[in-house]
């Protein structure tokens, strides 16, 4: 088993990167690998609650599904706060920033969470942000 | 025998200020250096503009952190910064106009850096 980390920079629906990130994660999980996803910059919008795309793949459902299968998904706290996702101070017990707008499967955490992902990764792929 | 620190390559291809990318990449580099990772930053394409010395008071003028200060912080934390000399020349960015401590390298050397860092690379 190897560990894949995906750094997702792109927001959902404006590009296909978030969908590709979820599909790539599914494929890696299918092959028995460990998967981490770090939502960075506009990528944090991928974790927003209540997405209802009419014609596109639903990124919220995709992220919930891969989390259920064991993928770890973190969202950058600085990026999330800037975009209105953070409701209060860091919760030490839960090891996350509280958010009523982000799906529960995603933990809002500092950039050091990504550094921890790097430490355990065999491969990092950056998607979006162009 | 202690394990060697994990190596990370942060490739910056966007210019400063107009996009969030360069800031975001430098934050990753600084966080990784502060946690003991072996970090190299590569400035390529429009990313070479981040290296220009004498950037004005960006916090006052643009409400944005100074990219120049971020570069200096990375150097002070022990990070290596390489600049693609070909990208710099095409954009009129000369080594003498840039922050001290950068390595201007030909594309063959940049390719070697990418090869050496293998699988752990982020691009912003």
gemmi code that builds the backbone of each chain (N, CA, C; Angstrom):
import gemmi

chains = {
    "A": [
        ("UNK", (0.836, -1.201, 0.000), (0.000, 0.000, 0.000), (0.872, 1.252, 0.000)),
        ("UNK", (0.543, 2.171, -0.879), (1.260, 3.446, -0.919), (0.289, 4.565, -0.546)),
        ("UNK", (0.855, 5.737, -0.324), (0.011, 6.870, 0.077), (0.049, 7.960, -0.979)),
        ("UNK", (-1.139, 8.301, -1.456), (-1.298, 9.373, -2.443), (-1.902, 10.590, -1.751)),
        ("UNK", (-1.295, 11.747, -1.966), (-1.884, 12.994, -1.479), (-2.239, 13.874, -2.668)),
        ("UNK", (-3.470, 14.374, -2.640), (-3.924, 15.277, -3.701), (-4.072, 16.674, -3.102)),
        ("UNK", (-3.379, 17.634, -3.695), (-3.537, 19.036, -3.309), (-4.519, 19.646, -4.304)),
        ("UNK", (-5.717, 19.948, -3.824), (-6.762, 20.447, -4.725), (-6.903, 21.962, -4.577)),
        ("UNK", (-6.635, 22.658, -5.666), (-6.671, 24.124, -5.658), (-7.894, 24.693, -6.367)),
        ("UNK", (-8.577, 23.857, -7.119), (-9.662, 24.364, -7.966), (-11.025, 24.250, -7.312)),
        ("UNK", (-11.872, 25.253, -7.551), (-13.245, 25.232, -7.040), (-14.099, 24.294, -7.887)),
        ("UNK", (-15.193, 23.773, -7.299), (-16.031, 22.861, -8.082), (-16.778, 23.572, -9.203)),
        ("UNK", (-17.017, 22.843, -10.259), (-17.883, 23.242, -11.390), (-17.265, 24.247, -12.352)),
        ("UNK", (-16.338, 25.093, -11.880), (-15.685, 25.996, -12.827), (-14.602, 25.256, -13.604)),
        ("UNK", (-14.167, 24.126, -13.050), (-13.257, 23.262, -13.798), (-13.547, 21.822, -13.391)),
        ("UNK", (-12.923, 20.905, -14.106), (-13.164, 19.489, -13.829), (-12.190, 18.936, -12.777)),
        ("UNK", (-11.290, 19.783, -12.289), (-10.268, 19.281, -11.364), (-10.847, 18.610, -10.110)),
        ("UNK", (-11.846, 19.212, -9.441), (-12.374, 18.532, -8.240), (-12.973, 17.160, -8.559)),
        ("UNK", (-13.676, 17.073, -9.678), (-14.240, 15.777, -10.068), (-13.114, 14.774, -10.327)),
        ("UNK", (-12.078, 15.223, -11.030), (-10.953, 14.338, -11.307), (-10.273, 13.907, -10.011)),
        ("UNK", (-10.193, 14.839, -9.048), (-9.581, 14.507, -7.750), (-10.355, 13.373, -7.071)),
        ("UNK", (-11.669, 13.477, -7.078), (-12.492, 12.443, -6.442), (-12.352, 11.112, -7.186)),
        ("UNK", (-12.391, 11.172, -8.518), (-12.276, 9.941, -9.312), (-10.896, 9.286, -9.118)),
        ("UNK", (-9.876, 10.125, -9.058), (-8.514, 9.610, -8.838), (-8.412, 8.968, -7.462)),
        ("UNK", (-9.019, 9.618, -6.474), (-9.024, 9.068, -5.115), (-9.748, 7.720, -5.096)),
        ("UNK", (-10.890, 7.653, -5.776), (-11.641, 6.383, -5.831), (-10.780, 5.277, -6.441)),
        ("UNK", (-10.089, 5.618, -7.529), (-9.258, 4.613, -8.216), (-8.123, 4.137, -7.312)),
        ("UNK", (-7.515, 5.076, -6.589), (-6.417, 4.699, -5.680), (-6.940, 3.839, -4.535)),
        ("UNK", (-8.110, 4.197, -4.004), (-8.718, 3.398, -2.927), (-9.066, 1.997, -3.442)),
        ("UNK", (-9.566, 1.930, -4.684), (-9.882, 0.624, -5.286), (-8.661, -0.289, -5.310)),
        ("UNK", (-7.483, 0.317, -5.501), (-6.257, -0.475, -5.578), (-5.616, -0.682, -4.208)),
        ("UNK", (-6.300, -0.244, -3.159), (-5.812, -0.521, -1.808), (-4.855, 0.508, -1.253)),
        ("UNK", (-4.750, 1.651, -1.906), (-3.822, 2.676, -1.420), (-4.509, 3.612, -0.426)),
        ("UNK", (-3.669, 4.297, 0.348), (-4.182, 5.308, 1.279), (-4.269, 6.634, 0.515)),
        ("UNK", (-5.333, 7.382, 0.785), (-5.532, 8.651, 0.063), (-5.760, 9.796, 1.042)),
        ("UNK", (-5.024, 10.895, 0.812), (-5.252, 12.147, 1.527), (-5.611, 13.222, 0.506)),
        ("UNK", (-6.509, 14.100, 0.882), (-6.800, 15.261, 0.030), (-6.693, 16.507, 0.896)),
        ("UNK", (-5.965, 17.485, 0.397), (-5.893, 18.764, 1.102), (-6.512, 19.828, 0.208)),
        ("UNK", (-7.566, 20.484, 0.704), (-8.246, 21.539, -0.040), (-7.562, 22.861, 0.284)),
        ("UNK", (-7.083, 23.523, -0.751), (-6.245, 24.712, -0.563), (-6.750, 25.807, -1.495)),
        ("UNK", (-6.673, 27.052, -1.056), (-7.176, 28.148, -1.888), (-8.650, 27.934, -2.207)),
        ("UNK", (-9.025, 28.174, -3.456), (-10.424, 27.988, -3.860), (-10.872, 26.528, -3.769)),
        ("UNK", (-9.951, 25.638, -3.595), (-10.299, 24.220, -3.443), (-11.183, 23.967, -2.234)),
        ("UNK", (-11.165, 24.879, -1.242), (-11.996, 24.649, -0.043), (-13.490, 24.671, -0.385)),
        ("UNK", (-13.859, 25.354, -1.474), (-15.282, 25.386, -1.857), (-15.816, 23.990, -2.202)),
        ("UNK", (-14.921, 23.085, -2.526), (-15.351, 21.718, -2.864), (-16.049, 21.059, -1.676)),
        ("UNK", (-15.749, 21.541, -0.467), (-16.320, 20.915, 0.723), (-17.583, 21.571, 1.237)),
        ("UNK", (-18.126, 22.477, 0.467), (-19.311, 23.206, 0.930), (-20.545, 22.300, 1.001)),
        ("UNK", (-21.340, 22.528, 2.062), (-22.585, 21.761, 2.240), (-23.669, 22.231, 1.266)),
        ("UNK", (-24.514, 21.316, 0.835), (-25.719, 21.699, 0.095), (-25.534, 21.949, -1.383)),
        ("UNK", (-24.515, 21.342, -1.985), (-24.297, 21.538, -3.427), (-25.401, 20.825, -4.210)),
        ("UNK", (-25.965, 21.510, -5.197), (-27.044, 20.907, -5.997), (-26.817, 21.162, -7.487)),
        ("UNK", (-25.730, 20.645, -8.029), (-25.507, 20.859, -9.465), (-26.567, 20.124, -10.283)),
        ("UNK", (-27.005, 20.743, -11.363), (-28.035, 20.115, -12.192), (-27.433, 19.125, -13.182)),
        ("UNK", (-26.321, 19.552, -13.801), (-25.776, 18.728, -14.883), (-24.426, 18.110, -14.566)),
        ("UNK", (-23.804, 18.573, -13.496), (-22.446, 18.111, -13.208), (-22.429, 17.036, -12.125)),
        ("UNK", (-21.309, 16.371, -12.054), (-21.040, 15.412, -10.979), (-21.057, 16.162, -9.643)),
        ("UNK", (-21.739, 15.623, -8.635), (-21.859, 16.314, -7.348), (-20.599, 16.075, -6.498)),
        ("UNK", (-19.808, 17.125, -6.357), (-18.519, 17.009, -5.650), (-18.723, 16.735, -4.162)),
        ("UNK", (-19.733, 17.341, -3.577), (-20.017, 17.117, -2.154), (-20.264, 15.624, -1.903)),
        ("UNK", (-21.113, 15.036, -2.736), (-21.402, 13.598, -2.561), (-20.156, 12.759, -2.789)),
        ("UNK", (-19.358, 13.157, -3.773), (-18.121, 12.430, -4.062), (-17.160, 12.453, -2.891)),
        ("UNK", (-17.008, 13.636, -2.275), (-16.100, 13.752, -1.127), (-16.625, 12.972, 0.074)),
        ("UNK", (-17.947, 13.012, 0.266), (-18.527, 12.229, 1.368), (-18.257, 10.732, 1.146)),
        ("UNK", (-18.405, 10.294, -0.096), (-18.240, 8.861, -0.405), (-16.802, 8.401, -0.192)),
        ("UNK", (-15.836, 9.179, -0.663), (-14.448, 8.719, -0.490), (-14.011, 8.816, 0.969)),
        ("UNK", (-14.581, 9.776, 1.701), (-14.271, 9.857, 3.142), (-14.781, 8.597, 3.839)),
        ("UNK", (-15.977, 8.185, 3.462), (-16.565, 6.976, 4.062), (-15.686, 5.760, 3.783)),
        ("UNK", (-14.987, 5.782, 2.641), (-14.113, 4.662, 2.279), (-12.714, 4.785, 2.897)),
        ("UNK", (-12.479, 5.849, 3.673), (-11.204, 5.936, 4.393), (-10.274, 7.053, 3.961)),
        ("UNK", (-10.638, 7.792, 2.921), (-9.787, 8.920, 2.535), (-9.852, 10.006, 3.617)),
        ("UNK", (-8.732, 10.639, 3.872), (-8.694, 11.744, 4.834), (-8.716, 13.058, 4.066)),
        ("UNK", (-9.676, 13.904, 4.384), (-9.788, 15.184, 3.674), (-9.687, 16.336, 4.672)),
        ("UNK", (-8.719, 17.200, 4.447), (-8.552, 18.402, 5.266), (-8.747, 19.636, 4.391)),
        ("UNK", (-9.196, 20.723, 5.009), (-9.301, 22.004, 4.309), (-8.437, 23.020, 5.043)),
        ("UNK", (-7.684, 23.797, 4.303), (-6.795, 24.812, 4.896), (-7.608, 25.820, 5.718)),
        ("UNK", (-7.208, 26.031, 6.963), (-7.975, 26.913, 7.847), (-7.901, 28.372, 7.400)),
        ("UNK", (-6.736, 28.779, 6.969), (-6.567, 30.171, 6.528), (-7.440, 30.453, 5.297)),
        ("UNK", (-7.414, 29.511, 4.342), (-8.203, 29.678, 3.110), (-9.694, 29.599, 3.435)),
        ("UNK", (-10.059, 28.708, 4.351), (-11.468, 28.535, 4.721), (-11.990, 29.770, 5.450)),
        ("UNK", (-11.176, 30.309, 6.333), (-11.593, 31.505, 7.070), (-11.796, 32.675, 6.109)),
        ("UNK", (-10.875, 32.826, 5.165), (-10.977, 33.929, 4.199), (-12.261, 33.847, 3.387)),
        ("UNK", (-12.735, 32.615, 3.179), (-13.917, 32.403, 2.335), (-15.198, 32.194, 3.149)),
        ("UNK", (-15.127, 32.438, 4.450), (-16.334, 32.442, 5.275), (-16.788, 31.102, 5.806)),
        ("UNK", (-15.892, 30.113, 5.847), (-16.307, 28.783, 6.313), (-16.073, 28.550, 7.800)),
        ("UNK", (-15.295, 29.412, 8.431), (-14.925, 29.153, 9.832), (-15.825, 29.953, 10.769)),
        ("UNK", (-16.438, 29.226, 11.735), (-17.403, 29.870, 12.642), (-16.798, 30.313, 13.971)),
        ("UNK", (-15.612, 29.815, 14.315), (-15.072, 30.168, 15.635), (-13.645, 29.708, 15.804)),
        ("UNK", (-13.216, 29.664, 17.062), (-11.833, 29.294, 17.377), (-11.604, 27.792, 17.217)),
        ("UNK", (-10.331, 27.416, 17.129), (-9.960, 26.009, 16.967), (-10.462, 25.196, 18.155)),
        ("UNK", (-11.065, 24.062, 17.864), (-11.586, 23.162, 18.888), (-10.531, 22.089, 19.154)),
        ("UNK", (-9.838, 22.202, 20.280), (-8.737, 21.279, 20.588), (-9.202, 19.833, 20.685)),
        ("UNK", (-10.368, 19.650, 21.294), (-10.861, 18.277, 21.486), (-11.170, 17.614, 20.146)),
        ("UNK", (-11.789, 18.374, 19.246), (-12.168, 17.809, 17.939), (-11.044, 17.936, 16.914)),
        ("UNK", (-9.996, 18.697, 17.250), (-8.880, 18.940, 16.333), (-9.364, 19.492, 14.989)),
        ("UNK", (-10.222, 20.511, 15.067), (-10.733, 21.135, 13.850), (-11.310, 22.506, 14.187)),
        ("UNK", (-11.401, 23.345, 13.175), (-12.130, 24.596, 13.326), (-13.602, 24.299, 13.070)),
        ("UNK", (-14.498, 24.908, 13.852), (-15.923, 24.644, 13.643), (-16.428, 25.310, 12.363)),
        ("UNK", (-17.362, 24.625, 11.696), (-17.950, 25.197, 10.490), (-19.344, 24.636, 10.282)),
        ("UNK", (-20.304, 25.523, 10.088), (-21.657, 25.070, 9.783), (-21.854, 24.928, 8.279)),
        ("UNK", (-20.876, 25.392, 7.504), (-21.034, 25.394, 6.040), (-20.242, 24.299, 5.342)),
        ("UNK", (-19.259, 23.732, 6.056), (-18.410, 22.684, 5.461), (-18.961, 21.327, 5.888)),
        ("UNK", (-18.921, 20.348, 4.991), (-19.424, 19.024, 5.366), (-18.569, 18.432, 6.497)),
        ("UNK", (-19.220, 17.662, 7.359), (-18.550, 17.151, 8.562), (-17.383, 16.224, 8.239)),
        ("UNK", (-17.436, 15.605, 7.066), (-16.377, 14.669, 6.680), (-15.040, 15.378, 6.451)),
        ("UNK", (-15.088, 16.682, 6.299), (-13.862, 17.448, 6.045), (-13.494, 18.235, 7.296)),
        ("UNK", (-12.248, 18.073, 7.724), (-11.764, 18.802, 8.893), (-11.040, 20.061, 8.445)),
        ("UNK", (-11.426, 21.208, 8.981), (-10.687, 22.444, 8.699), (-9.514, 22.495, 9.666)),
        ("UNK", (-8.318, 22.574, 9.112), (-7.100, 22.438, 9.905), (-6.019, 23.340, 9.301)),
        ("UNK", (-4.947, 23.561, 10.049), (-3.888, 24.458, 9.564), (-3.095, 23.795, 8.440)),
        ("UNK", (-2.222, 24.593, 7.840), (-1.370, 24.104, 6.757), (-0.432, 22.993, 7.229)),
        ("UNK", (-0.200, 22.935, 8.540), (0.662, 21.859, 9.050), (0.030, 20.485, 8.832)),
        ("UNK", (-1.263, 20.465, 8.640), (-1.903, 19.199, 8.275), (-1.410, 18.711, 6.926)),
        ("UNK", (-1.179, 19.640, 6.019), (-0.636, 19.258, 4.705), (0.811, 18.784, 4.848)),
        ("UNK", (1.564, 19.439, 5.737), (2.954, 19.005, 5.966), (2.961, 17.554, 6.484)),
        ("UNK", (2.028, 17.241, 7.374), (1.931, 15.853, 7.860), (1.586, 14.896, 6.709)),
        ("UNK", (0.710, 15.341, 5.806), (0.412, 14.522, 4.622), (1.684, 14.278, 3.796)),
        ("UNK", (2.469, 15.346, 3.596), (3.700, 15.224, 2.793), (4.609, 14.167, 3.407)),
        ("UNK", (4.753, 14.222, 4.722), (5.638, 13.281, 5.421), (5.301, 11.827, 5.126)),
        ("UNK", (4.014, 11.531, 4.991), (3.636, 10.116, 4.831), (3.377, 9.746, 3.367)),
        ("UNK", (3.583, 10.694, 2.449), (3.190, 10.453, 1.058), (4.279, 9.790, 0.233)),
        ("UNK", (3.839, 8.967, -0.706), (4.729, 8.454, -1.748), (4.588, 9.287, -3.012)),
        ("UNK", (3.451, 9.938, -3.153), (3.197, 10.722, -4.360), (2.263, 11.881, -4.016)),
        ("UNK", (2.573, 13.061, -4.540), (1.677, 14.214, -4.382), (1.271, 14.681, -5.774)),
        ("UNK", (0.002, 14.926, -5.950), (-0.491, 15.467, -7.222), (-1.211, 16.777, -6.939)),
        ("UNK", (-0.845, 17.817, -7.676), (-1.517, 19.119, -7.543), (-2.549, 19.238, -8.657)),
        ("UNK", (-3.777, 19.587, -8.301), (-4.833, 19.741, -9.309), (-5.487, 21.108, -9.186)),
        ("UNK", (-5.576, 21.809, -10.309), (-6.264, 23.101, -10.335), (-5.321, 24.249, -10.060)),
        ("UNK", (-5.911, 25.427, -9.916), (-5.121, 26.597, -9.576), (-4.441, 27.266, -10.748)),
        ("UNK", (-4.789, 26.861, -11.969), (-4.146, 27.474, -13.138), (-4.994, 28.628, -13.644)),
    ],
    "B": [
        ("UNK", (20.425, 4.423, 12.695), (20.679, 5.510, 11.753), (19.404, 6.349, 11.589)),
        ("UNK", (19.517, 7.665, 11.720), (18.309, 8.495, 11.611), (17.863, 8.620, 10.154)),
        ("UNK", (16.557, 8.750, 10.003), (15.987, 8.831, 8.662), (16.262, 10.220, 8.071)),
        ("UNK", (16.580, 10.274, 6.776), (16.802, 11.562, 6.125), (15.490, 12.324, 6.045)),
        ("UNK", (15.539, 13.669, 6.147), (14.286, 14.428, 6.046), (13.653, 14.255, 4.673)),
        ("UNK", (12.340, 14.263, 4.655), (11.620, 14.121, 3.399), (11.864, 15.357, 2.535)),
        ("UNK", (12.024, 15.109, 1.233), (12.297, 16.213, 0.301), (11.020, 16.664, -0.380)),
        ("UNK", (10.852, 17.965, -0.482), (9.684, 18.524, -1.166), (10.150, 19.579, -2.160)),
        ("UNK", (9.560, 19.546, -3.333), (9.807, 20.595, -4.328), (8.535, 21.420, -4.504)),
        ("UNK", (8.673, 22.728, -4.333), (7.541, 23.644, -4.549), (7.829, 24.434, -5.826)),
        ("UNK", (7.067, 24.161, -6.848), (7.269, 24.826, -8.140), (6.295, 25.992, -8.248)),
        ("UNK", (6.827, 27.199, -8.443), (5.980, 28.394, -8.567), (5.993, 28.849, -10.023)),
        ("UNK", (4.816, 28.869, -10.630), (4.734, 29.272, -12.038), (3.878, 30.530, -12.237)),
        ("UNK", (3.295, 31.037, -11.142), (2.450, 32.232, -11.230), (3.190, 33.461, -10.692)),
        ("UNK", (2.859, 34.638, -11.209), (3.483, 35.870, -10.693), (2.855, 36.265, -9.361)),
        ("UNK", (3.519, 37.168, -8.619), (2.956, 37.569, -7.321), (1.806, 38.559, -7.464)),
        ("UNK", (1.002, 38.637, -6.419), (-0.024, 39.675, -6.196), (-1.305, 39.515, -7.013)),
        ("UNK", (-1.224, 39.234, -8.303), (-2.448, 39.098, -9.093), (-3.172, 37.803, -8.826)),
        ("UNK", (-2.438, 36.818, -8.353), (-3.003, 35.507, -8.022), (-2.544, 35.107, -6.627)),
        ("UNK", (-3.298, 34.203, -6.021), (-2.967, 33.722, -4.679), (-1.852, 32.665, -4.712)),
        ("UNK", (-1.616, 32.104, -5.898), (-0.786, 30.905, -6.005), (0.603, 31.019, -5.384)),
        ("UNK", (1.327, 32.102, -5.719), (2.703, 32.206, -5.231), (2.733, 32.295, -3.702)),
        ("UNK", (1.829, 33.087, -3.129), (1.752, 33.158, -1.658), (1.505, 31.765, -1.081)),
        ("UNK", (0.521, 31.088, -1.683), (0.124, 29.776, -1.177), (1.293, 28.790, -1.238)),
        ("UNK", (2.041, 28.840, -2.334), (3.193, 27.940, -2.481), (4.281, 28.249, -1.472)),
        ("UNK", (4.538, 29.532, -1.258), (5.577, 29.909, -0.297), (5.157, 29.552, 1.138)),
        ("UNK", (3.861, 29.659, 1.423), (3.398, 29.237, 2.759), (3.646, 27.737, 2.964)),
        ("UNK", (3.399, 26.952, 1.928), (3.673, 25.507, 2.025), (5.164, 25.280, 2.282)),
        ("UNK", (6.009, 26.021, 1.549), (7.465, 25.870, 1.720), (7.877, 26.221, 3.146)),
        ("UNK", (7.357, 27.329, 3.664), (7.760, 27.768, 5.013), (7.260, 26.798, 6.089)),
        ("UNK", (6.017, 26.356, 5.944), (5.478, 25.408, 6.933), (6.288, 24.115, 6.914)),
        ("UNK", (6.658, 23.665, 5.718), (7.418, 22.412, 5.594), (8.825, 22.566, 6.161)),
        ("UNK", (9.467, 23.693, 5.878), (10.811, 23.940, 6.426), (10.763, 23.991, 7.950)),
        ("UNK", (9.732, 24.631, 8.476), (9.650, 24.768, 9.941), (9.407, 23.433, 10.623)),
        ("UNK", (8.944, 22.438, 9.846), (8.738, 21.091, 10.399), (9.865, 20.137, 10.000)),
        ("UNK", (10.974, 20.701, 9.492), (12.164, 19.890, 9.264), (12.278, 19.215, 7.911)),
        ("UNK", (11.403, 19.544, 6.970), (11.527, 18.946, 5.643), (12.639, 19.650, 4.850)),
        ("UNK", (13.193, 18.928, 3.894), (14.224, 19.454, 3.007), (13.489, 20.045, 1.789)),
        ("UNK", (13.437, 21.380, 1.717), (12.580, 22.023, 0.711), (13.407, 22.785, -0.323)),
        ("UNK", (13.073, 22.561, -1.574), (13.583, 23.395, -2.659), (12.403, 24.077, -3.328)),
        ("UNK", (12.548, 25.362, -3.576), (11.534, 26.116, -4.323), (12.109, 26.385, -5.704)),
        ("UNK", (11.333, 26.118, -6.729), (11.772, 26.394, -8.096), (10.864, 27.466, -8.692)),
        ("UNK", (11.466, 28.535, -9.177), (10.701, 29.617, -9.814), (10.816, 29.433, -11.317)),
        ("UNK", (9.670, 29.264, -11.949), (9.654, 28.947, -13.371), (8.546, 29.772, -14.030)),
        ("UNK", (8.637, 29.957, -15.335), (7.638, 30.743, -16.084), (7.436, 32.099, -15.382)),
        ("UNK", (6.172, 32.548, -15.200), (5.941, 33.853, -14.567), (6.318, 33.868, -13.088)),
        ("UNK", (6.583, 32.726, -12.516), (7.010, 32.643, -11.123), (8.315, 33.375, -10.865)),
        ("UNK", (9.109, 33.631, -11.922), (10.384, 34.336, -11.725), (10.169, 35.770, -11.241)),
        ("UNK", (8.987, 36.340, -11.506), (8.731, 37.720, -11.058), (8.685, 37.828, -9.530)),
        ("UNK", (8.463, 36.725, -8.846), (8.449, 36.780, -7.378), (9.825, 37.134, -6.820)),
        ("UNK", (10.880, 36.930, -7.629), (12.256, 37.086, -7.132), (12.757, 38.521, -7.177)),
        ("UNK", (12.013, 39.413, -7.806), (12.508, 40.781, -8.009), (12.640, 41.519, -6.674)),
        ("UNK", (13.805, 42.146, -6.502), (14.119, 42.852, -5.259), (13.503, 44.255, -5.273)),
        ("UNK", (13.180, 44.774, -4.090), (12.695, 46.153, -3.984), (11.200, 46.291, -4.158)),
        ("UNK", (10.457, 45.220, -3.889), (8.999, 45.306, -3.968), (8.520, 46.270, -2.883)),
        ("UNK", (7.592, 47.130, -3.253), (7.178, 48.210, -2.348), (6.385, 47.655, -1.167)),
        ("UNK", (5.903, 48.545, -0.336), (5.193, 48.144, 0.876), (3.838, 47.526, 0.498)),
        ("UNK", (3.877, 46.246, 0.167), (2.679, 45.604, -0.400), (1.547, 45.489, 0.619)),
        ("UNK", (1.912, 45.402, 1.900), (0.842, 45.281, 2.904), (0.033, 46.569, 2.968)),
        ("UNK", (0.706, 47.705, 2.834), (0.008, 48.986, 2.866), (-0.697, 49.256, 1.537)),
        ("UNK", (-0.032, 48.940, 0.445), (-0.574, 49.301, -0.873), (-1.638, 48.329, -1.371)),
        ("UNK", (-1.425, 47.054, -1.108), (-2.311, 46.032, -1.691), (-3.027, 45.183, -0.648)),
        ("UNK", (-2.714, 45.398, 0.618), (-3.249, 44.548, 1.699), (-2.844, 43.089, 1.471)),
        ("UNK", (-1.651, 42.914, 0.972), (-1.137, 41.567, 0.723), (0.243, 41.432, 1.349)),
        ("UNK", (0.593, 40.227, 1.795), (1.941, 40.054, 2.348), (3.000, 40.252, 1.264)),
        ("UNK", (4.206, 40.567, 1.691), (5.294, 40.783, 0.742), (5.876, 39.452, 0.288)),
        ("UNK", (5.826, 39.234, -1.007), (6.422, 38.021, -1.576), (7.937, 38.043, -1.367)),
        ("UNK", (8.517, 39.228, -1.455), (9.971, 39.348, -1.277), (10.364, 38.901, 0.132)),
        ("UNK", (9.551, 39.303, 1.120), (9.847, 38.906, 2.493), (9.665, 37.394, 2.651)),
        ("UNK", (8.646, 36.854, 1.986), (8.437, 35.401, 2.067), (9.655, 34.654, 1.507)),
        ("UNK", (10.174, 35.145, 0.380), (11.364, 34.503, -0.214), (12.535, 34.555, 0.766)),
        ("UNK", (12.710, 35.717, 1.394), (13.805, 35.873, 2.353), (13.621, 34.916, 3.528)),
        ("UNK", (12.372, 34.783, 3.991), (12.091, 33.868, 5.107), (12.439, 32.422, 4.731)),
        ("UNK", (12.139, 32.048, 3.494), (12.446, 30.683, 3.045), (13.953, 30.457, 3.057)),
        ("UNK", (14.698, 31.455, 2.565), (16.170, 31.343, 2.569), (16.678, 31.264, 4.011)),
        ("UNK", (16.127, 32.123, 4.876), (16.567, 32.143, 6.284), (16.261, 30.825, 6.995)),
        ("UNK", (15.197, 30.161, 6.569), (14.835, 28.869, 7.182), (15.642, 27.710, 6.598)),
        ("UNK", (16.526, 28.017, 5.624), (17.386, 26.968, 5.066), (16.881, 26.376, 3.767)),
        ("UNK", (15.880, 26.983, 3.176), (15.373, 26.474, 1.901), (16.285, 26.855, 0.741)),
        ("UNK", (16.265, 26.024, -0.278), (17.023, 26.327, -1.496), (16.040, 26.888, -2.526)),
        ("UNK", (16.428, 27.965, -3.205), (15.549, 28.526, -4.236), (16.308, 28.570, -5.553)),
        ("UNK", (15.774, 27.881, -6.539), (16.387, 27.898, -7.865), (15.461, 28.643, -8.824)),
        ("UNK", (16.081, 29.341, -9.745), (15.327, 30.131, -10.727), (15.700, 29.641, -12.115)),
        ("UNK", (14.712, 29.382, -12.924), (14.968, 28.969, -14.306), (15.500, 30.178, -15.075)),
        ("UNK", (16.754, 30.109, -15.452), (17.402, 31.273, -16.065), (16.774, 31.610, -17.412)),
        ("UNK", (16.277, 30.614, -18.098), (15.645, 30.830, -19.394), (14.348, 31.635, -19.230)),
        ("UNK", (13.524, 31.254, -18.249), (12.285, 31.994, -17.973), (12.609, 33.432, -17.571)),
        ("UNK", (13.664, 33.603, -16.769), (14.037, 34.935, -16.294), (14.512, 35.817, -17.454)),
        ("UNK", (15.371, 35.265, -18.296), (15.906, 36.052, -19.415), (14.799, 36.506, -20.352)),
        ("UNK", (13.877, 35.619, -20.638), (12.774, 35.959, -21.561), (11.904, 37.087, -21.016)),
        ("UNK", (11.858, 37.211, -19.685), (11.008, 38.235, -19.064), (11.802, 39.459, -18.605)),
        ("UNK", (13.083, 39.500, -18.940), (13.906, 40.654, -18.571), (14.240, 40.723, -17.098)),
        ("UNK", (14.133, 39.604, -16.406), (14.471, 39.557, -14.973), (15.937, 39.139, -14.857)),
        ("UNK", (16.777, 40.078, -14.371), (18.212, 39.805, -14.297), (18.606, 39.399, -12.873)),
        ("UNK", (19.594, 38.526, -12.745), (20.009, 38.099, -11.396), (20.353, 39.268, -10.480)),
        ("UNK", (20.951, 40.320, -11.043), (21.349, 41.462, -10.205), (20.145, 42.266, -9.697)),
        ("UNK", (18.967, 42.051, -10.285), (17.750, 42.743, -9.836), (16.987, 41.937, -8.788)),
        ("UNK", (17.526, 40.790, -8.421), (16.751, 39.858, -7.591), (17.296, 39.745, -6.172)),
        ("UNK", (16.474, 39.171, -5.330), (16.830, 38.894, -3.938), (18.119, 38.066, -3.901)),
        ("UNK", (18.971, 38.333, -2.919), (20.219, 37.572, -2.807), (19.948, 36.156, -2.313)),
        ("UNK", (20.810, 35.248, -2.716), (20.703, 33.882, -2.205), (19.974, 32.933, -3.139)),
        ("UNK", (19.592, 33.417, -4.327), (18.915, 32.548, -5.286), (19.944, 31.913, -6.219)),
        ("UNK", (19.620, 30.745, -6.737), (20.492, 30.095, -7.715), (19.819, 30.149, -9.077)),
        ("UNK", (20.445, 30.814, -10.025), (19.911, 30.831, -11.393), (20.481, 29.627, -12.126)),
        ("UNK", (19.594, 28.777, -12.613), (20.053, 27.511, -13.188), (19.486, 27.321, -14.597)),
        ("UNK", (20.240, 26.631, -15.465), (19.703, 26.306, -16.797), (18.635, 25.221, -16.685)),
        ("UNK", (17.876, 25.042, -17.746), (16.757, 24.094, -17.681), (17.216, 22.653, -17.422)),
        ("UNK", (18.448, 22.345, -17.847), (18.957, 20.986, -17.592), (19.074, 20.749, -16.085)),
        ("UNK", (19.542, 21.787, -15.368), (19.673, 21.666, -13.913), (18.292, 21.607, -13.252)),
        ("UNK", (17.360, 22.404, -13.792), (15.998, 22.387, -13.245), (15.383, 20.996, -13.427)),
        ("UNK", (15.629, 20.418, -14.587), (15.115, 19.063, -14.843), (15.717, 18.070, -13.852)),
        ("UNK", (16.996, 18.270, -13.528), (17.668, 17.384, -12.568), (17.034, 17.532, -11.178)),
        ("UNK", (16.728, 18.780, -10.801), (16.076, 19.027, -9.499), (14.738, 18.298, -9.452)),
        ("UNK", (13.961, 18.431, -10.522), (12.646, 17.777, -10.558), (12.821, 16.261, -10.463)),
        ("UNK", (13.813, 15.764, -11.170), (14.080, 14.319, -11.143), (14.492, 13.859, -9.748)),
        ("UNK", (15.355, 14.650, -9.098), (15.860, 14.283, -7.771), (14.736, 14.249, -6.731)),
        ("UNK", (13.769, 15.169, -6.881), (12.728, 15.261, -5.869), (11.608, 14.252, -6.112)),
        ("UNK", (11.720, 13.578, -7.250), (10.842, 12.459, -7.513), (9.388, 12.795, -7.430)),
        ("UNK", (8.711, 12.190, -6.477), (7.258, 12.198, -6.475), (6.642, 13.286, -5.606)),
        ("UNK", (7.453, 13.983, -4.823), (6.862, 14.938, -3.887), (7.054, 16.378, -4.374)),
        ("UNK", (6.142, 16.791, -5.209), (6.230, 18.127, -5.801), (4.832, 18.735, -5.812)),
        ("UNK", (4.758, 20.033, -5.456), (3.495, 20.757, -5.618), (3.752, 21.908, -6.580)),
        ("UNK", (2.758, 22.222, -7.377), (2.908, 23.280, -8.387), (1.825, 24.336, -8.178)),
        ("UNK", (2.237, 25.573, -8.014), (1.264, 26.647, -7.806), (1.604, 27.842, -8.702)),
    ],
}
model = gemmi.Model(1)
for chain_id, residues in chains.items():
    chain = gemmi.Chain(chain_id)
    for i, (resn, *xyz) in enumerate(residues, 1):
        res = gemmi.Residue()
        res.name, res.seqid = resn, gemmi.SeqId(i, " ")
        for name, pos in zip(("N", "CA", "C"), xyz):
            atom = gemmi.Atom()
            atom.name, atom.element = name, gemmi.Element(name[0])
            atom.pos, atom.b_iso = gemmi.Position(*pos), 0.0
            res.add_atom(atom)
        chain.add_residue(res)
    model.add_chain(chain)
structure = gemmi.Structure()
structure.add_model(model)
structure.setup_entities()
